[in-house]
Amino acid sequence: MTAVPAEKKTHKAAWKMTPGKFFMYFFMYAFAILCLIPLIWLVRTAFVPRELELDMLAVGWTPTFDNIKRIWSMAPWGNYYINTIILVAGVLAAQFVTITMAGYAFARLNFYGKNVLFILFLTQIMIAADVLILPNYMTITRMGLNDTLLGAMLPFFASAMGTFLMRQTIKTIPYELEEAARIDGCNLFYMIIRIYLPLLVPCYIAHGLIAASYQWNNFLWPLIVINKPTKRLLTVGLAIFAQASEIGALWSDTCAATLLTVAPLLILFLFFQKRFIESFVHSGIK
C-alpha cells in the first residue's frame, strides 16, 4: 500500500467541507447572485425585442441588436465616448505622476513634519467631493477653464487614496535595491523609472481601476462645469437621453444606452481583476 504524503493529508484536511464552510459558501454565492440580478436584467433588456421588454417570463426570443442600433443613431455617443476617454486618460496620467512622487516622498524621504503632513493629506479621503464643488468651480472659472475638459480634469490631478496606496506599496520594496542603485550612480529620476516603476505595476493597475471607474461614472461635476453639448461626457449624455419624453418609458432603449456606458468598465475589470486584488494584498491593505 502506498503511503500518502503528510503534505497531501494536510492539504485535504484544510479543504474538507464542513457544515460551517458549506453555509458560508452558500450565503456567499447567494449574495453574489443577488448582486448580479440588476446586471443580468440590464443585459437581458438591452438585447430583448422591444415588445417583450417587460415580459420577464418570455422564452424563446432571439437576442437582437436593434435596440443598440436605434439608440446609437439618436445621440452622439461616439463624441461622448471620445470626451470621456480623454478625460479619464488625462486624469490617470496626471495622477500616476503625482501619486508616485508623493508616495515616494512619504515612504522614503525624511523631512520635518512628514507624519503630520501625511495625516493632513489623508483628510481628503474623509471629505466628500461634492462639498468642494463650489470652491472648485469658482477656481476653474477664474482660471478661464470653465466649459473645457481640462477644467473638468484639474481638481482630480492629485489623489489621497492613490498616494496612500503608493506609499504602502513602496514601503514593502526592499530599501537595499535603492542603496545599490545609488552606489551605481543612479539619480532619483532614473532610479524611480528603472527600479520602482516595474515593481509598482500592480499598484498602478489597482489605482487605475478605481480612478477610472470614478471618473467614468462621475456625473455632478461634469454636469456643472461643461455646458457645451459637444463636450458632454457619457454620464451626462446618458442622463439627458434617459430623461427625453419619448425615451423615458422605453426600458429596452434605456437599458441599451446604459449598457453602452458601463460595458467598458466591466470589460476592464474582468481583464485586470487578478492584478487588482494582488495589489491590495501586497500593499498591506487587508
Buried (B, 14 or more C-beta within 10 A) or exposed (E): EEEEEEEEEEEEEEEEEEEEEEEEEEEEEEEEEEEEEEEEEBBBBBBBBBEBBEEEEEEEEEEBEEBBEBBBEEBBBEBBBEBBBBBBEBBBEBBBEBBBBBBBBBBBEEEEEEEEEBEEBBEBEEEEBEEBBEEBBEBBEEEEBBBBBEBBBBBBEBBBBBBBBBBBBBBEBEEEEBEEBEEEEBEBEEBBEEBBEEBBEBBBBBBBBBBBBBBBEBEEBBBBBBEEEEBBBBBBBBEBBBEEEEBEEBBBBBBBBBBBBBEBBEEBEEEBEEBBEBBBEBBEEE
